[in-house]
Amino acid sequence: MPAINLTAAWQTVPSGVWQPQHQVAGVWRDIDRETSIASIPLVRSAPGAGDRPISGRFTVPVHSTYQARVSPLSPNPVRLNSV
């Protein structure tokens, strides 16, 4: 499955296992707890549901309506890479 390039708009995330990454100096790196909060994507389990920051690998269950976005203040491009 191709990576999902995140923007400030909510985007649907298909079921599967995802690793958030950000691009630093042209290289995609896994997002972890050391990453700037501006680059950490937000994920919610349904439109209108509460969101939560994701700083590591996460699973979207089958038949779910998860969505993700990144802060418009993110200094780097952010994506979700299928694992």
C-alpha positions as CSV (number, residue, x, y, z in Angstrom):
1,M,0.0,0.0,0.0
2,P,1.4,3.4,-0.9
3,A,2.3,5.9,1.8
4,I,-0.2,8.6,2.7
5,N,1.3,12.2,2.6
6,L,-0.5,14.1,5.4
7,T,-1.7,17.7,5.2
8,A,-3.6,19.9,7.6
9,A,-6.9,18.4,6.3
10,W,-8.3,15.1,7.7
11,Q,-7.6,12.1,5.4
12,T,-9.0,8.6,5.6
13,V,-6.5,5.9,6.7
14,P,-7.2,2.4,5.5
15,S,-6.9,-0.6,7.8
16,G,-3.5,-2.0,8.4
17,V,-0.3,-1.1,10.3
18,W,1.1,2.3,9.9
19,Q,4.4,4.1,10.8
20,P,4.4,7.9,10.9
21,Q,7.5,9.4,9.3
22,H,8.8,12.9,8.6
23,Q,11.3,14.1,6.0
24,V,14.5,15.6,7.4
25,A,17.1,16.9,5.0
26,G,15.5,14.8,2.2
27,V,15.5,11.5,4.2
28,W,12.3,9.9,5.6
29,R,12.8,9.1,9.3
30,D,10.4,7.3,11.7
31,I,8.6,9.6,14.1
32,D,9.3,8.8,17.7
33,R,9.0,10.5,21.1
34,E,12.0,12.7,20.3
35,T,10.2,14.3,17.3
36,S,9.0,17.9,17.5
37,I,5.3,17.9,18.5
38,A,4.6,20.0,15.4
39,S,5.5,17.0,13.2
40,I,3.6,14.4,15.1
41,P,0.3,13.5,13.3
42,L,-3.1,13.4,15.0
43,V,-5.3,10.4,14.5
44,R,-9.0,10.0,15.3
45,S,-11.1,6.9,15.1
46,A,-14.2,8.5,13.4
47,P,-15.1,11.9,11.9
48,G,-15.9,14.2,14.8
49,A,-14.3,11.9,17.4
50,G,-11.5,13.1,19.7
51,D,-8.0,13.1,18.2
52,R,-4.7,11.9,19.7
53,P,-1.1,12.3,18.8
54,I,0.7,9.3,17.3
55,S,4.5,9.1,17.7
56,G,5.0,5.4,16.8
57,R,3.6,2.5,14.8
58,F,-0.2,2.0,15.1
59,T,-2.9,-0.3,13.8
60,V,-6.1,0.6,12.1
61,P,-8.7,-2.2,12.5
62,V,-10.6,-3.6,9.6
63,H,-13.9,-1.8,8.8
64,S,-12.8,1.3,10.7
65,T,-13.0,5.0,9.7
66,Y,-9.7,6.3,11.1
67,Q,-8.5,9.7,9.9
68,A,-5.2,11.5,10.2
69,R,-3.7,14.9,9.7
70,V,-0.6,16.9,10.6
71,S,-0.3,20.4,12.1
72,P,0.0,23.2,9.5
73,L,3.0,24.3,11.6
74,S,4.9,21.1,10.9
75,P,8.4,22.1,9.7
76,N,8.8,18.9,7.7
77,P,6.6,16.8,5.3
78,V,4.9,14.0,7.2
79,R,3.5,10.7,5.9
80,L,2.1,7.4,7.1
81,N,4.0,4.5,5.7
82,S,2.4,1.1,5.5
83,V,4.3,-1.5,7.4
